[in-house]
Amino acid sequence: MDSSSTPSIPTPNSIVNAESIHQKSDLAWAQVIMTYSIDGKKLLICNFCEKVIKDEGINRMEMHLAR
């Protein structure tokens, strides 16, 4: 059995994060800074008014931007 027929084990760099795919396709990410708090929760910060939305997704920030 040659090495070309053995299945390869994915490396961390070859695994695509679903969140990164969503970020690329959603226009709201251009208006938001994403960071993490000390306790590891996701923080989204509005580029316009600096409102912080804690531990929510981009949909919640889209509602804020649409107001």
N, C-alpha and C positions, 0 to 999 in steps of 0.2 A: 504494500500500500504506500503510494508516494505522498509527500507532504501537501501536494496541491489538492488532494481530495479530502483532507481532514478539515473539519469545520474550524473556523477561526474564532477565538474568544474575543468579544468586543472589548476594546480598551475604553477608559473614561472619555478620551477625546473623540471616539467614534460614536458615542451614544448622544443622540440629539435630544435635548431637553424640550418637552412639549411647550413649556412656558416661553422659551426663546423663539420658537416658531410663531407663537401667538404675538409676541412683542414685535416681530418683524412685520406682521400683517395688520396690526392695529395702529391707526394714525394717532390715537390719543397718547401713545408713548412719547411722542415728540414734545408733548406739553407737560410731561411728568418726570420727576426724578425718583427713582426707586432706590431705597437703601434699607438697612436692617437696624433695628434697635438693639440695645445691649442684650436683651433677653431673646434675641433671634427672630422677633416678629417683623414682618414686612411693613415698611413705611412707604407710602406714596406721597410726594410733596408736589403741590401745584406750582408750576413755574410763574404763574401770574400773581396769585395772592398769598402763596406760601402756606396754604392750608395743608395740614397733615392728616391723612387718612390712614389709620392703623389697622393692620391685619385684614385688609379688604383687597378685592381684586380691581382690575382696571375698569370694570363696568361701573363700580361705585364712583370712581374718579371721573368717568365719562358723564355721569349724571351731574356731578359738581360742575364740570366744564360747560355743560349744556344749559345751565340755569340762566 
